[in-house]
C-alpha cells in the first residue's frame, strides 16, 4: 500500500510490464513514484482488506504455481450515472473489456462499454438512478 495516495487523482492503469505477461483485465497504475514509502500488509488465508478506490495497492506477480483469487466490489450511490471514458486514461480498459465480451458473445454482438457496466452491475439497495 502506498499511504496517502487516496488523496490524489485517478492515475492511468494498464497491464504491467512483467516477464511472462499477466492475466487479461489485470491492470496496474502506470504513473507513481517507486520511491513513495510503502506499507506491507501481512495477510493470512481468509483475511479481507478494503481499500479506498484511489489508494495505490498491489501484491505484485503471483510467484506460486497456484491461483490467486480476489473479489472486487465497488459501492456507489444508486443515483450514480455512467461517465463515458472515451478519451480518458481509462479508455484502454474499455477497449480490452469490449474485446473480451465480443470474444465470449461473438463479434456480431453490438455492445458498448456502458452496456457491459449495466449488465455487470447489481443494485443492492435503493432505486435505479
Residue pairs with C-beta under 8 A, 6 or more apart in sequence:
1 38
1 39
1 40
1 41
1 51
1 55
1 56
1 57
2 32
2 36
2 37
2 38
2 39
2 55
2 56
2 57
3 37
3 39
5 32
5 36
5 54
5 55
5 56
6 51
6 52
6 53
6 54
6 55
7 54
8 54
9 54
10 54
10 89
10 90
11 29
11 30
11 31
11 32
11 56
11 89
12 29
12 30
12 31
12 89
13 27
13 28
13 29
13 30
13 89
13 90
13 92
13 93
14 27
14 28
14 30
14 92
15 21
15 22
15 26
15 27
15 28
16 22
16 26
16 27
16 28
16 61
18 61
20 61
22 61
24 96
24 100
25 96
25 97
25 100
27 93
28 58
29 56
29 58
32 56
36 56
41 49
43 49
51 57
53 74
59 68
62 68
77 126
77 129
78 123
78 125
78 126
78 127
78 128
78 129
79 126
79 129
80 129
81 129
82 114
82 117
82 118
84 114
85 91
85 93
85 94
85 113
86 94
94 113
97 113
97 116
98 111
98 112
98 113
98 116
101 109
101 111
101 116
102 109
102 111
105 111
